[in-house]
Amino acid sequence: MPEEVTISEQQKKEDKKRLKLLKVLWPASELGGGFNKAYFSTYAPFLYTNVYLLSAAFSGFLSLVQTIVGWIGGPIFGTFLDRFSFKKAKYYPFIIGGTIVVYSAWMLLFALPALGVSGANTGIVALILSVVIAIFGPVSATPIAAVYPLLSTNPSDRQFFAMFQKIGRDGGKTVFGYIIPLVLVAFTASMGETNAYAVLGLIIGLITIAFYVALAIGLRGSYVERNAIARSRTATGEKKKNIPLSTMFKTVFTNKALLSMFAFMAIHKGYYFVYVTCATYIFTYVFGDFSYMATFMVVFNLAAIIGVMFGPLWKKIFKETKRCFSMCMITHVAVVGILALTFKNLTAYSFIAIFAVSSFFMGMLENYIMPMFAAASDYGAWKTGNRLDGITMSIYSLTITSGVLIATFIRSGVLMAVNLDAVTAGGEITSAFVGGLGNLFSWIPFVMSLLSLVFVLLFPLNDKRIAQINEDIAAGITAKDSTLKL
């Protein structure tokens, strides 16, 4: 592996200034992403069925196509990103181009009725735009994730980026999640429903584009781009040959750190999405009062945001990143266990109170998840002599989609097992039905959290090892020649 570009003291000072700027711009891009999730992703299904008047089946088909194409597209574009670079840039042009295409498509999708598209044409145009969004989503998102390990190798910096990413993303979703319905009501009263969706889509889309483009401008000419270009060129300036795809995929599938994080995240996000998608059933049928749902969602999100903000204090207590990660997960599992053991005897408010503690530690975990993925990317570069941040960090997004898939299978299986269809058709709510739903929110997440903990403990890297790995990388030393043996 070649050494990083030799730079002057003046350039080092400039790089430190750019790092400070990126500490604002990179997390802020997640704030823009939070705005997007609070509106486009949240309201699209309702828009399809209630504004476009598409069938529920076709609406579900649109969402399914978007998910599948996005699931496949992330690793594919990550692989492409690792093998391609422009003459003077690698990441920021894709962020700008992908963002403009994706959010222009979202804005058009929400404006179709206002633009006069109706009838059978609506479904066809909506399908085309959904596919465009799914294809170009990774073009925008993958470079943002790929630069994360390259922003800094300092554990404190990586935790800072991860913490404020969570605050930005969830803060944007929480704040705009409450503002958007009020704005929609006001816009609908003044300009009609179709125009209201179009105008608000235009506002949210432009705001989101502005956040992502600001990040791209911050990356332009930065040490991140400079070092990426240096790694892709020989000493004479010629473009280096790409490593074979077979070697590339072998590197990913033999990366012990990456595989343990993938398994942890897929299972962890699996029961997270069980919580998110099944809470309505719990409050409707187990506690018998859907009105608790609003309180639950506020507490769920705010507790997680507060939890991530306590990450630096947790780091002061346990010092080392993997130890922090492990102890945080152990504490979270203990709280989930208490919830499972006491669930049958809890009132709605006592349930929400215990769940808030669980959500607090779920939020705190976000301080360590992205740094651990970044460490896995460092580990892969150290093992092979080639940085594969694109495909490695695209696995992070893939784990979230995998979690959604796991949650969907679990939710569907349990709801069929307790015969929800019979209850919704007017049948009796039996103790077996209530007990089955209770397990969906208690024992199933507890077992899954235990499995997640196992993979956290199996993660092979700590701060000392990560530091030596990055020292070796900077010196052009790979695992084969290193004094560190893993």
N, C-alpha and C positions, 0 to 999 in steps of 0.2 A: 504493500500500500504506500502511495506517495505521501510525502509530508505535506502539511498544510502550507499555504503560501507564506513565504517569508515577508514579514511586514515591519514597518518602522514603528518607533515609539509613538509618533504622531498618529499613525493609522490605528494603533492600539487604543489611543484615547478616543478616536472617532468611533471605533467599534464599541467601546463602552457606552458612548452616548447613544449609539444606535440600539444597543441592548435595552437601555432605559426606555427608548421610544417604543420598541417592540413589546416591552412589558405592559404598555398601554394598549397598543394596537392589536396584538394577538388575542388577548382575552376579550377586547371590545368587539372583535369579529364574532365571538360567540354570543355577545349581547344581540347583535344583528340577527344571528341564527335563532335566538330565543324569540325575537319578534316574529320571525317567519313561522316558527312552530306554533306560536300562539294564535296565528291567523290562518295562513295557507293550509298547513297540515291538519289543523284542528277543524276548520270549517269546510274543507273540501267535500267530505262525505255528505254533509247536510246540503251543500250547494248543489251537488249532483242530483239528489233526490227531491229537494223541496223548491229549488229555484229553476234548475234545468228540467225537472220533472222526469228524470231518468229512472228506470226501474231499480229496485234495491239490488237485484242480481247484477245488473250492468254496473252499478256504482261499486259493488264489491269487486267486480272484475277489473275495473280501472285501478282500484287500490292494489289488487293482487299483482297486476302487470307491473305497476310502478315499483312494488317491493321486490319482485323477482329480478327485474332488469337492474335495479339498483344493487341488489345483493351480488349479482354476477359482475356488474360493472366496476365495483370498487377494486377488487384484486386485479382485474384485467388492466384498468388504468394505472394502478399502482405499479404493475410490472412494466408497463410502457414508460411511466415516469422515471423509473430507475435506469432505463436504457436510452433515454432521449434527453437532449438539452439543446437549447438555442446557443448561438455563438457567444452571447454575453449574459445569458440568463437561463434559469432552469425552472423556477417555480412561479414567479409572480405573473408572467403572461397568462398561464393557465388559470390562475385565480381570477384575474380580470375577465378573461374570455368566458370561462365557465359560469361565473357569477352573473354576467350580463345576460347570457342565453337562458339560464335557469329561471331567473326572476322576471325576465321579460315574458317567458312562457307562463309563469304563474300569474302575472298581471293580465295577460291575454285570457287565460283560463277563467279568471274571475270576472272578466269583462265581456264574455261572449254574448249574453243576452242583451247587454247594453249596446253592443255593436251590431245587433240585429240578427245574430245567428240563432236559429230556432229549429224545432222539429227534429227530423232524423239526422240532420247535419250536425246538431249539437253533440250527439254521442260520438260521431266520427272525429270531429275536431278535438273534442275533449280527450279522446284516446290518443290522438297524435301528439297533443301537447303533453299528456302524461308521460308518454314514452320519451319525448324530448327532455323533460325534467329529469326522468330516471337516468337517461344516458349521460347528460351533462352535469348531473349532480356530483358524481365522483370527480369530474374534471375540475370542479371548484373546490370540493371538500378534501380530496386526497392530498393535494399539495399543502394545504393548511395543516393537516395532520403530519405530513412527511417532514415539514420543517421543524416540528416541535423538538425532536432530539438534537437538532442543529442550532437551536436558539442559544443553548448553554449546556455545558456538561456539569455545571455546578448543581448538586442536589437541592440546595435551597432555592436556586432560580427555577429549577424544574417544578418544585413544589409550588412556588409562587404562581407560575403559569397555570398549573393544574387547578389551584384553588380559585383563582379569579376567572378561569374558564367556567367552572361550575357556577360561581356567583353570577357571572354574566348570562350564561345560558338559562339557568333556572330563574334568575331575577327577571330577565326579559319575559320569560313565559308567564311568571306569576303576575307581574305588574300589568303587562299587556293582556293577560288572560282575563283580567277584571275590567280593564279600560275598553277593550274592543267591543264587548256586548253593548256597553253604554253608547259608544260612538255609532255602532250599527243601528241602534234604535233611533238615535237622533238623525242620522243620515237618511234612514228609511222614511221617517216622518216628513223630511223636507224634500227628498228627491226620488222616493220610490225604492223598492227593494233591490231591483237589478242594478240601478245606478249606485246605490249605497255600497254594494259588494264591489263594484268596479272601482269606485273612487277610493275606498279604503284599501283595496288591493294595490292601487297605484301608489298610495302613500307608503304602505308597508314595504312594497317592493323597492321603491327608490331609497328608503331609509336603509334597508338591508344591503342593497348594492353599494351605498356610500360607505358602510362599515367595512365591507370586504375589499373594496377598491383602496380604501385608506391603508389597510394592511398590506396590500400588494405594493403600493407606493413606498411604504416603509421598508419592504424587503428589497426593493429595487436598488441595486448598487451596494447592498449590505454585505457584511462578512459571510452571511448564510449563502448568498448567491455566488460570491467570489470564491469561496471554498468549494462549492458544488461544481463550478466550472473548472476549477483547478484539478479536481479529482477525475474529471472526464477527459482531460487533455494530457498529452505527454509533455516532457520538458521542452520539446521543440514547438509545442503549440498544436500538434496534430491530435485529432480526435482518437481516443483509445478504443480498441475493440471491446465490444460488450462481452461479458461472460456468457457461456452457453445457457439457454433456458433451463436445461436439465440440471445444471449446477445451481442455478438460481433457486429452483423449486426444492432441490435437495437441501439447500441452505435453510430455507424456511421450515421444511418439515423435520429437520434435525436440530432446530433451535429449541433447546430444552426450556429456556426462559420464556420464549414466545408461546410455546405449546402450553405451559403451565398457566400463563396469563389468559390464553384463549379459553382454556377449560374453566378457569375461575370465572371469567367475565360472562361466558355464555350461560353458566348455571346461575350466577348471581343476578344477571339481568333477567333470566328466566323467571325467578320468583318476584323480582321487582315488577315486571310487567303483569304477573298474576295479581299483585296488589293493585296496580293501576287499573287494570281492566275488569276486575271482579268486585271492586268495592261497592258498586251499585247493587249487586246481588246481596252482599252482606248486610247493608243497611236496610234494604227493602224487605228481605225475608228473615234474616237472623235477628236483627234488632227491631225490625218492624216499623222503622221510621226513616224514610229516604231523606228527610230534611237534615239529618246529621251529615249527609254527604258533603255539603258545602264546608262545614267545619273541618271535616276530615281532610279535604283537599288542601285547605289553607295550612293546616298544621303539618301535613305531609311535606309540602314544599318548603315552608318556612323553617321547619326543624332541620331539613337537609341543608338549607343555605346557612343556617347558624352553625351546623355541624362542621361544614367545610371551613368556616371562618375560625374554628377552634383548632384547625390543623397545626398551625405554628406552635401553639401551647402544648399540644400532644407531642410534637417533635422535641420540645425542650425537656419533656418528662422522659421520653424513651430514646432520645438522641438519634439512633440509627434508623434509616428509612424502612428497611425490611422489618425491623423490630416494631416500628410504629404501625406498619401495615398489618402485621400479624396480631398485635395486641388490640388494635382497633377492630379487626375482624372477629377475634375471640370474644370481645365485649359485645359486639353486635349479635353474634350467635347466641350468647347467653341471654340477651334480652328477647330474641326471637323464641328461645326455649321457654322463658317465663310466660310469654304471650301464649304459646301453645298449651302449656300446662294449666293456665288459668282461664283460657278463652271461654269455656262453658259457663263460668260464673261471673263474667264481666258485664257491666253495663256499657252502654255506648260510649259514655264519656271516659270511663276508666280504660276501656279498650283504646280509645284515641290517645289517652295520656301515655300508656305503655308504648303504643305504636310510635308516638312522637320521639321517644327515646331511641327506639330502633332506627327510625328515619334519621335522627341526629347522627348516629354512627355510620349509617349508609352514606350520608353526606360527607362525613369526615374521610371515609375511604377514598373519595375522589381526589384527595391530596396526594395519594400514592399510586393510583391506577395508571394514570398517564406517565408518571416517572418510571414505573416498572416496565411499561411498554417501550419507553425510550431506552431503558437499560437493555431490554431484549434486542432492540435495534443495534445498540452499541456492541452487544455480544455477537450478533451475526456478522457485523463488520470485522470484528476482531478475529472470528473464526476463519473467515474467508479472504480478508483483505479487500473486500468490496462493500461499500455502503449500499444497502437495499432498503432505504427508509420508506420508499413509496409503497412497496408491497407489504413490508413489515407493519407499518402504521395503518395501512388499509385494513389489516386484520382487526384492529381496534373497532372500526366501524362494523366489520363483519360480525364481531361478537354481539353487538347490539341487535342486529337483525336476527342472529341465531337465537338470542334471548327471546325475541318476539315470537319466533317460531316455536320454541320450547313452551312458552306460556300459552300459545294458541292450542297446542296439542293437549296440555294439561287442563286448561279451562274447558275445552270442548269435551274431553273425556269425562271430567267430573260432572259437568252439566248434563251430559247424556246419562251418566250412571245414576244421578239423583232424579232423572226424569223431569227436567225443568219444563218441557213442553206440556206435560200433563197439568202442571201447576198454572202455567200461563193460560191454559185452556179453561181454567176454572176449577181445577182439581184441588183437593185438600192439601194444605201445607203440613206435612207430617214431621215427626221428630227425626225420622231417618233423613228426610230431605234437608232439614235445618242442620243436622249433624254433618251431612256430607258437604254442605257449603262451608260449615265451620272448619272442616279439615282443609279445605281449599285455601283458607286464610291463616291456618295455624300450623298443623303438623307437616303439611307438604312443604311450605317455605322453610320450616325448621330443618327437615332432612336435607333440602337443597342447600341451605346455608352451611350445614356441616360438610357437605361435599365440596363446596366452594372453599371452605377453610383448609381442607386437605391440600388443595392445589396452591393456596397461598404459602403454606408451609413448605411445599416442594419447590418453590421458586428458588433457583440456585445462586442468586446474586445478592450481595449486600453492598453498602457504600464503599467499603475498602476494595472489594473486587471490581466494582464499577470504575472507581478512580484509577486502578492499575490498568484496566482495559482501555480507558481513554488515554492514559499516558502512553501505552503501547501503540495505539492507533496513531497518535500524534507523531510518534517516533518511527512509524512505518513497520512496526513489529506485529506479526500475526500470532495466533494461538500456538502454532507449531513451534515458534522460536521463543515464546514467552516463558518467563520463570513462573507465571501463574498457570496452574494446571486445574482444569475444570472438566 
